[in-house]
Amino acid sequence: MTLWKSFGASVPGPAHLAAGLPNQDAWAAFHRDGGDGIVVSDGLGSKPFSSFGSNAACQAVAQAFRSRTEADPAPLLQRITSNWLSLVAPLEPRDCAATCLFAFRAGNGVIHLGMLGDGLVAAIRSDGSVMSLADDKSQGFSNITAALSQRVSERDWQVASLPERDCLAILLCSDGVADDLEDIPGFVTGLIDAHRSLAAVTASRRLQAMLEKWPTPKHSDDKTIACLCREETHHGQD
């Protein structure tokens, strides 16, 4: 029997802690019969309600996931945006702008990946290779980030899909982690290998400790990682 386990962690950056500001990142996992998913969102730091916007983004994806998922990603992306706009109302959407990264299996044998804005979405295939979606900072101005808004359209998203049977694990991370990575496949496989055999609560605690001790230069930024791992269980196991 195949199960999908989720775990993750999010920590505010030292700059936000020192200023008494909330963590502007958020993440969530959702599970139901026939499907499982994870989402990460980073509220844009220049916006007054960015932490509210990132939490609303996670709720918006979870709500969209509960609806039937078509093979065409366009209706799904539209549902996420409309859900988010409803959740942030009556606030101005531009004051709540947030990125949105998601991955889920909807019970139809396909895993859907999506990314709006910066960060990293990565999947480990059955052969050990890593496929990823990542923001290309070399194109245009690196300080202009796509985010949920009234004007967002399908072309603003990066999307991908792969057969569920060809996927071992998925990792999402906000730009506070992604921007520091020099070897994305090595980081993704190393992190999953180190945590996939652990109980979800234990894995989340270890991720939290790792993020709190993050050693690299952009340590001032909020940092979030969420993982979804396939687990094979056998009859007779506890």
Secondary structure by P-SEA (a helix, b strand, c coil): cbbbbbbbcccccaaaaaacccccccccccccccccbbbbbbccccccaaaaaaaaaaaaaaaaaaccccccaaaaaaaaaaaaaaaacccccccccbbbbbcccccccbbbbbbccbbbbbbbccccccccccccccccccccccccccccccccccccccccccccbbbbbccccccccccaaaaaaaaaaacccccaaaaaaaaaaaaaacccccccbbbbbbbbbbbbbccccc
